[in-house]
Amino acid sequence: MDLQKKNELLKQLLEVVELPDSAYEKTVKRYTDVSEWLNRPESNCKDYDPHIFPQGSFSLGTAINPVNENEEYDLDIACKLRNGITKTTHTQFQLKSIIGTEMELYRIARQIQTPCIEKHRCWRLAYKDELSFHMDIVPGIPETELRRNQIFEALQRAGENNAIASEIIKLSMSITDDRKPEYKTISNDWEISNPEGYSYWFQMKMRNVSNNTRNVVEAKIDNIPMYKRKTPLQRCIQLLKRHRDQWCVGFEDCKPISIIITTLAAKAYEGQQDLYSAISGILSNMGNYVNVSMPRVPNPTNPSEDFADKWNTPEGKKLQLEENFWRWLKQAQVDFDAICSCSDEKRMQSILESQFKVYIKPEQITEIIGKTSATILQPLLMSNTNTSGYTKPWLAIQ
């Protein structure tokens, strides 16, 4: 299969995997409506200058359709109160309560039946209409100058360009967590988060930006929504997440988490402009960005935070989280190589359905790869038992 055909096949796969723009647009309307509510004249947090923004896959343009059609979408948003609340004036409990009160009033006003649910770091609001999803609202405040400076120094030690590091730390925030001992007392010990900074870092990787100030300044004026950019990096992450979701059916607690896949893929991306070259390069190199010592997968906006911190916990070891990451990566390498090397229509359909839960019409496959019964690569199906005791067919590594 030549390069053009490989790319066409991956594009067909993406048509099933990625969300339509209309789904993104609906979520934008949802969190914009929340923002307008929190800023209305009667709001008890209006004077605190609330700033609402998405985080996670919806903010990066890497959200995908779930493997299970009945599964809800996750929309993670942050609510940063930018004025009048500090760690010396309010406790985490007080900040979270301010947002929680307003979100419950919002739920009633919008006639959402299910009450807001309090999670450790957020409030959850469930929507049930043509796009079924739950919205997690994370309260926060701007990070202190002292901690921003500490993060800046850590970014410098990690090799980040000063101009990019300066932009990242401006966006950092402190968030609430009811598991903290100081949750209900005045304290400087708050969790650090920086979803806006991560989005900014991801944009730099998405463009394959060289570390220089000129490109950083140019990036600021690009206001195209992330979900409309459809860059090779975004699309590769969508494909990898779909493969991961199908690979871990039946043992979801053991799966590699999306933030690890996204971070490693972004680091491994070298600016390839076609899908096949991009995903081949990412799969070949992303494992090289896992450190041998902690932090194993550092947060690029706060290098002291380890996205893989659960790998070394008792629960993580029981679930074999690290081992499953490497198993999934190896399987992804085999499976993507298999579909892009196969020239037999029936075999191609079998791999797509078993490894990606994707159905492409036979005539579309024939149009892409041509009529032939020969197969360049014929990986075997084997039965493999995962850490949760479930057995599923995996492609044998030749």
KATA-V178222 format. One record per pair of residues at least 12 apart in sequence whose ideal C-beta (glycine too) atoms are under 6 Angstrom apart, sorted by sequence separation. I is the first residue (numbers start at 1). GAP is how many residues later the second one is. If there is no record, write none. Layout:
i:I gap:GAP
i:I gap:GAP
//
This chain:
i:38 gap:12
i:104 gap:12
i:114 gap:12
i:124 gap:12
i:244 gap:12
i:294 gap:12
i:296 gap:12
i:339 gap:12
i:381 gap:12
i:103 gap:13
i:152 gap:13
i:269 gap:13
i:338 gap:13
i:122 gap:14
i:123 gap:14
i:177 gap:14
i:268 gap:14
i:382 gap:14
i:122 gap:15
i:122 gap:16
i:174 gap:16
i:175 gap:16
i:203 gap:16
i:379 gap:16
i:380 gap:16
i:35 gap:17
i:58 gap:17
i:121 gap:17
i:152 gap:17
i:241 gap:17
i:265 gap:17
i:268 gap:17
i:345 gap:17
i:348 gap:17
i:379 gap:17
i:34 gap:18
i:151 gap:18
i:175 gap:18
i:268 gap:18
i:379 gap:19
i:56 gap:20
i:79 gap:20
i:103 gap:20
i:173 gap:20
i:335 gap:20
i:345 gap:20
i:31 gap:21
i:55 gap:21
i:148 gap:21
i:240 gap:21
i:265 gap:21
i:345 gap:21
i:172 gap:22
i:264 gap:22
i:267 gap:22
i:31 gap:23
i:54 gap:23
i:55 gap:23
i:100 gap:23
i:171 gap:23
i:148 gap:24
i:52 gap:25
i:53 gap:25
i:171 gap:25
i:172 gap:25
i:206 gap:25
i:237 gap:25
i:264 gap:25
i:171 gap:26
i:343 gap:26
i:52 gap:27
i:206 gap:27
i:237 gap:28
i:347 gap:28
i:50 gap:29
i:51 gap:29
i:143 gap:29
i:168 gap:29
i:343 gap:29
i:344 gap:29
i:143 gap:30
i:27 gap:31
i:50 gap:31
i:51 gap:31
i:142 gap:31
i:143 gap:31
i:343 gap:31
i:344 gap:31
i:343 gap:32
i:48 gap:33
i:49 gap:33
i:140 gap:33
i:141 gap:33
i:167 gap:33
i:342 gap:33
i:343 gap:33
i:49 gap:34
i:140 gap:34
i:48 gap:35
i:140 gap:35
i:341 gap:35
i:48 gap:36
i:233 gap:36
i:341 gap:36
i:48 gap:37
i:138 gap:37
i:139 gap:37
i:260 gap:37
i:338 gap:39
i:354 gap:39
i:99 gap:40
i:338 gap:41
i:236 gap:42
i:287 gap:42
i:96 gap:43
i:232 gap:43
i:236 gap:43
i:19 gap:44
i:95 gap:44
i:31 gap:46
i:232 gap:46
i:236 gap:46
i:17 gap:47
i:260 gap:47
i:27 gap:48
i:259 gap:48
i:283 gap:49
i:161 gap:50
i:163 gap:50
i:283 gap:50
i:164 gap:52
i:45 gap:53
i:163 gap:53
i:121 gap:54
i:85 gap:56
i:121 gap:56
i:45 gap:57
i:120 gap:57
i:338 gap:57
i:75 gap:58
i:79 gap:58
i:120 gap:58
i:120 gap:59
i:72 gap:60
i:73 gap:60
i:75 gap:60
i:76 gap:60
i:77 gap:60
i:78 gap:60
i:79 gap:60
i:80 gap:60
i:81 gap:60
i:82 gap:60
i:335 gap:60
i:72 gap:61
i:205 gap:61
i:334 gap:61
i:72 gap:62
i:78 gap:62
i:208 gap:63
i:334 gap:63
i:38 gap:64
i:202 gap:64
i:205 gap:64
i:254 gap:65
i:253 gap:66
i:320 gap:67
i:37 gap:69
i:256 gap:69
i:254 gap:70
i:256 gap:72
i:96 gap:80
i:95 gap:81
i:247 gap:81
i:92 gap:84
i:244 gap:84
i:243 gap:89
i:93 gap:90
i:92 gap:91
i:93 gap:91
i:80 gap:93
i:91 gap:93
i:91 gap:94
i:91 gap:95
i:201 gap:99
i:201 gap:100
i:87 gap:101
i:198 gap:103
i:197 gap:104
i:26 gap:105
i:194 gap:107
i:23 gap:108
i:192 gap:110
i:246 gap:110
i:246 gap:111
i:242 gap:114
i:78 gap:117
i:168 gap:133
i:254 gap:133
i:251 gap:135
i:251 gap:137
i:251 gap:139
i:55 gap:140
i:59 gap:140
i:250 gap:140
i:60 gap:142
i:158 gap:145
i:154 gap:149
i:154 gap:150
i:151 gap:151
i:61 gap:165
i:60 gap:166
i:61 gap:166
i:62 gap:172
i:61 gap:173
i:64 gap:174
i:62 gap:175
i:62 gap:176
i:64 gap:177
i:64 gap:178
i:67 gap:178
i:67 gap:179
i:24 gap:203
i:18 gap:220
i:14 gap:221
i:17 gap:221
i:17 gap:225
i:10 gap:265
i:7 gap:267
i:7 gap:268
i:7 gap:269
i:6 gap:270
i:67 gap:290
i:6 gap:334
i:16 gap:342
i:13 gap:345
i:12 gap:348
i:9 gap:359
i:8 gap:360
i:5 gap:363
i:1 gap:368
//
